[in-house]
Amino acid sequence: MLDRVLDFLAGRTPPTVADADELAIAVAALLIEAARMDDHFEAAERATIERVLAERFSLAPAAVRTLVADAEQAVRDSTQLFPFTQAVCNHLSLDERVQIVEMLWQVAYADGTLDPEEDMLLRRIAGLIFVPDKERGFARKRALEKLAAASSSTDQTD
């Protein structure tokens, strides 16, 4: 028994289903916080959140909707980011945390503009999940490139 506890604390055991659920809710909650930061949770932001969560966690549309609803409840029940950022830090490597920051940038830019409060929140979250400024900047650049590519492919089909 003690060996299992030590293995878990040392990170030598695979995450359980509960851990995976905790991580998915934490990531979704951070994305929702980013979308709500400018006081306008728009349809484009919700669609972006659902898309990046489906991609990141390989979820079907119904599962994504349930995850977003659970995360919205978690955000309403929490007054701080710490439980969400702690879950991200506990379960993800640096490269995976950088991917989370990229997802946050995609949500922040989903409505076409970056609000100063959104920028501030993303800087804060990146710091709380120990993503260096340089990596945060690269993640922002990749998010903008994805947005531009999506926009140009939409323009070509219109």
C-alpha positions in Angstrom: 0.0 0.0 0.0 2.7 2.4 0.9 4.6 1.6 -2.3 1.5 2.5 -4.4 1.2 5.9 -2.5 4.9 6.6 -3.1 4.6 5.6 -6.8 1.6 7.9 -7.2 3.4 10.8 -5.4 6.5 10.3 -7.5 4.4 10.3 -10.7 5.3 6.6 -11.5 1.7 5.5 -11.8 -0.5 6.1 -14.9 -3.3 8.6 -14.3 -6.7 7.2 -13.4 -9.9 8.0 -15.1 -10.7 10.5 -12.3 -7.3 12.2 -13.0 -8.1 12.4 -16.7 -11.5 13.9 -16.0 -10.0 16.3 -13.5 -7.5 17.4 -16.2 -10.1 17.8 -18.9 -12.3 19.9 -16.6 -9.3 22.0 -15.5 -8.3 22.7 -19.1 -11.9 23.5 -20.1 -12.3 25.8 -17.1 -9.2 27.8 -18.1 -10.5 28.1 -21.6 -13.8 29.3 -20.3 -12.1 31.8 -18.1 -10.2 33.1 -21.1 -13.5 33.5 -23.1 -15.3 35.2 -20.3 -12.5 37.6 -19.4 -13.7 40.4 -21.7 -17.3 40.0 -20.3 -18.5 38.6 -23.7 -18.7 34.8 -24.1 -19.5 34.7 -27.8 -20.5 31.9 -30.0 -17.1 31.9 -31.8 -15.3 31.5 -28.5 -17.6 28.6 -27.5 -17.1 26.9 -30.9 -13.3 27.3 -30.5 -13.4 25.9 -27.0 -15.4 22.9 -28.2 -13.1 22.3 -31.2 -9.8 22.5 -29.2 -11.2 20.3 -26.4 -12.4 17.7 -28.9 -9.0 17.7 -30.6 -7.0 17.6 -27.4 -9.0 14.9 -25.6 -10.4 13.0 -28.6 -14.0 13.6 -27.6 -17.3 13.2 -29.5 -19.5 16.3 -29.7 -21.9 15.1 -26.9 -18.9 14.5 -24.6 -17.5 17.9 -25.4 -20.8 19.6 -24.5 -20.9 17.7 -21.2 -17.3 18.6 -20.5 -18.0 22.3 -21.2 -21.1 22.3 -19.0 -19.1 20.6 -16.1 -16.3 23.1 -16.5 -18.7 26.1 -16.5 -20.1 24.8 -13.2 -16.6 24.4 -11.9 -15.8 28.0 -12.8 -19.0 29.2 -11.1 -18.0 27.2 -8.0 -14.4 28.4 -7.8 -13.1 31.8 -7.0 -9.6 31.2 -8.1 -7.5 29.7 -10.9 -5.3 27.6 -8.6 -7.3 24.3 -8.7 -7.3 24.4 -12.5 -3.6 25.4 -12.9 -2.5 22.9 -10.3 -4.3 20.1 -12.2 -2.6 21.1 -15.4 0.9 21.3 -13.7 0.4 17.9 -12.0 -0.6 16.0 -15.1 1.2 17.6 -18.1 4.7 18.0 -19.3 6.1 21.4 -20.4 5.4 20.7 -24.0 1.8 19.8 -23.2 1.4 22.9 -21.0 2.6 25.0 -23.9 -0.1 23.4 -26.0 -2.7 24.5 -23.4 -1.4 28.0 -23.7 -1.8 27.8 -27.4 -5.4 26.7 -27.0 -5.9 29.7 -24.7 -4.6 32.0 -27.3 -6.9 30.5 -29.9 -9.9 31.2 -27.6 -8.7 34.7 -26.8 -8.5 35.5 -30.6 -11.6 33.6 -31.6 -13.7 36.8 -31.6 -11.2 38.6 -33.7 -9.7 40.8 -31.1 -7.4 40.4 -28.0 -8.8 42.3 -25.1 -6.1 43.6 -22.6 -7.8 41.6 -19.8 -7.5 38.5 -21.9 -3.8 39.2 -22.6 -3.3 39.7 -18.8 -5.1 36.5 -17.9 -3.1 34.4 -20.5 0.2 35.9 -19.1 -1.0 35.0 -15.6 -2.1 31.4 -16.5 1.2 30.8 -18.4 3.1 31.9 -15.3 1.0 29.7 -13.0 1.6 26.6 -15.2 5.3 27.4 -15.5 5.4 28.2 -19.3 8.3 30.5 -20.0 7.5 33.8 -21.8 9.4 32.7 -24.9 7.3 29.6 -25.2 4.1 31.6 -24.5 5.1 33.9 -27.4 5.7 31.0 -29.8 2.3 29.6 -28.7 0.7 32.9 -29.5 2.3 33.0 -32.9 1.1 29.5 -33.8 -2.4 30.3 -32.6 -2.5 33.4 -34.9 -1.2 31.3 -37.8 -3.9 28.8 -37.3 -6.5 31.5 -37.1 -5.2 33.1 -40.3 -5.1 29.7 -42.1 -8.7 29.0 -41.0 -9.8 32.4 -42.1 -8.2 32.1 -45.5 -9.7 28.6 -46.1 -13.1 30.0 -45.1 -12.6 32.9 -47.5 -11.8 30.6 -50.4 -15.0 28.5 -49.8 -17.3 31.6 -49.8 
